[in-house]
Amino acid sequence: MSRPVLLALVSLIVIAPMGVQARETTHNFPAKEAAESELGKAKLYDVPFYLKGQKHPKVTKVVFEASTEQSTRGAFRSDDDSCQVAFLSAIRELQNTAREKGGDAIVDIVSITWNQETESSSEYRCVAGSFVVHVGLKGKIVKLAK
């Protein structure tokens, strides 16, 4: 093997692993913006949801406590777009659970990342990797006062 070829091979072996380190970037995005987007209007059901700290009608009964983690591809689109898709998928999953369990809303929704809850009355948390993004949510399925 010639010296230039050997040098190139050694360089690849030493340098290549430096560029493949996993990325995990945490973002907070506005939930209202995602829900009111065109995608949100098309994807979500008519089951209202409220992040922890948001005002909502009086709860008459807690039916079930639910959690979900949704992932979507992050490659070839922005973290904002990918996180929005994952968030809407997570909300829709909670809405499905509310329908199945007989609830009419989801309240006290918190983000769950790395087994830690993050409360915000306006934002959800998303973890964006190099290829996949994750949104984890937990909330209470409830019956609201009419």
FENHU-V654554 format. One record per residue. N is the residue number from 1. RES is the residue in three letters. PHI is phi as a letter, one per 30 degrees, with the letter a starting at -180 (none if undefined). BURIAL is I if it has 9 or more other ideal C-beta (glycine too) atoms within 8 Angstrom, else O. D_LAST is the distance of its C-alpha to the last C-alpha in Angstrom with 1 decimal. Layout:
N_RES_PHI_BURIAL_D_LAST, N_RES_PHI_BURIAL_D_LAST
This chain:
1_MET_none_O_80.5, 2_SER_d_O_81.3, 3_ARG_d_O_80.5, 4_PRO_d_O_78.0, 5_VAL_d_O_76.1, 6_LEU_d_I_76.0, 7_LEU_d_O_74.8, 8_ALA_d_O_72.0, 9_LEU_d_I_71.0, 10_VAL_d_O_71.0, 11_SER_d_O_68.9, 12_LEU_d_O_66.3, 13_ILE_d_O_66.1, 14_VAL_d_O_65.7, 15_ILE_d_O_63.5, 16_ALA_e_O_61.2, 17_PRO_d_O_59.1, 18_MET_d_O_58.3, 19_GLY_c_O_56.4, 20_VAL_c_O_54.2, 21_GLN_d_O_52.3, 22_ALA_d_O_48.6, 23_ARG_c_O_46.2, 24_GLU_b_O_42.9, 25_THR_c_O_41.4, 26_THR_c_I_38.0, 27_HIS_b_I_35.9, 28_ASN_c_I_32.6, 29_PHE_b_I_30.9, 30_PRO_d_O_27.9, 31_ALA_d_I_24.9, 32_LYS_d_O_23.4, 33_GLU_d_O_26.8, 34_ALA_d_I_26.8, 35_ALA_d_I_23.4, 36_GLU_c_O_24.2, 37_SER_d_I_27.7, 38_GLU_e_O_28.9, 39_LEU_d_I_29.0, 40_GLY_d_I_25.4, 41_LYS_d_O_24.2, 42_ALA_d_O_26.2, 43_LYS_c_O_25.5, 44_LEU_d_I_21.9, 45_TYR_d_O_19.1, 46_ASP_d_O_15.7, 47_VAL_c_I_14.2, 48_PRO_d_O_13.4, 49_PHE_b_I_15.6, 50_TYR_b_I_16.4, 51_LEU_d_I_19.9, 52_LYS_e_I_20.5, 53_GLY_j_O_20.4, 54_GLN_d_O_18.1, 55_LYS_d_O_15.2, 56_HIS_a_I_11.7, 57_PRO_e_O_8.2, 58_LYS_d_O_8.5, 59_VAL_d_I_9.6, 60_THR_c_O_9.3, 61_LYS_a_O_12.1, 62_VAL_d_O_14.8, 63_VAL_d_I_15.9, 64_PHE_a_I_19.0, 65_GLU_c_O_21.0, 66_ALA_b_I_22.6, 67_SER_b_I_25.4, 68_THR_a_I_27.4, 69_GLU_b_I_30.5, 70_GLN_b_I_31.4, 71_SER_b_O_34.7, 72_THR_a_I_36.3, 73_ARG_d_I_39.8, 74_GLY_c_I_40.7, 75_ALA_d_O_44.2, 76_PHE_i_O_45.0, 77_ARG_a_O_41.9, 78_SER_d_O_40.6, 79_ASP_e_I_38.7, 80_ASP_e_O_35.9, 81_ASP_d_O_35.6, 82_SER_d_I_35.9, 83_CYS_d_I_33.4, 84_GLN_d_I_30.9, 85_VAL_d_I_31.4, 86_ALA_d_I_31.1, 87_PHE_d_I_27.9, 88_LEU_d_I_26.2, 89_SER_d_I_27.5, 90_ALA_d_I_26.1, 91_ILE_d_I_22.6, 92_ARG_d_I_22.8, 93_GLU_d_I_24.0, 94_LEU_d_I_21.0, 95_GLN_d_I_18.7, 96_ASN_e_I_20.9, 97_THR_d_I_20.6, 98_ALA_e_I_16.7, 99_ARG_d_I_17.1, 100_GLU_d_O_19.8, 101_LYS_c_I_18.2, 102_GLY_i_O_14.9, 103_GLY_d_I_12.8, 104_ASP_b_O_10.5, 105_ALA_a_I_11.8, 106_ILE_b_I_15.0, 107_VAL_b_I_15.5, 108_ASP_h_O_18.7, 109_ILE_d_I_20.9, 110_VAL_b_I_24.6, 111_SER_d_I_27.7, 112_ILE_b_I_30.3, 113_THR_b_I_33.9, 114_TRP_h_O_37.0, 115_ASN_i_O_34.9, 116_GLN_b_O_33.6, 117_GLU_d_O_30.1, 118_THR_b_I_29.7, 119_GLU_c_I_26.7, 120_SER_a_I_25.9, 121_SER_d_O_22.9, 122_SER_b_O_24.4, 123_GLU_b_I_27.0, 124_TYR_c_I_27.7, 125_ARG_c_I_31.1, 126_CYS_b_I_33.4, 127_VAL_c_I_36.9, 128_ALA_c_I_39.3, 129_GLY_c_I_42.4, 130_SER_d_O_45.4, 131_PHE_b_O_44.1, 132_VAL_b_I_40.5, 133_VAL_c_I_37.4, 134_HIS_b_I_34.8, 135_VAL_b_I_31.2, 136_GLY_c_I_29.6, 137_LEU_b_I_25.9, 138_LYS_b_I_24.1, 139_GLY_a_I_20.4, 140_LYS_c_I_17.7, 141_ILE_d_I_15.7, 142_VAL_b_I_12.3, 143_LYS_c_I_9.0, 144_LEU_c_I_6.3, 145_ALA_d_O_3.8, 146_LYS_c_O_0.0
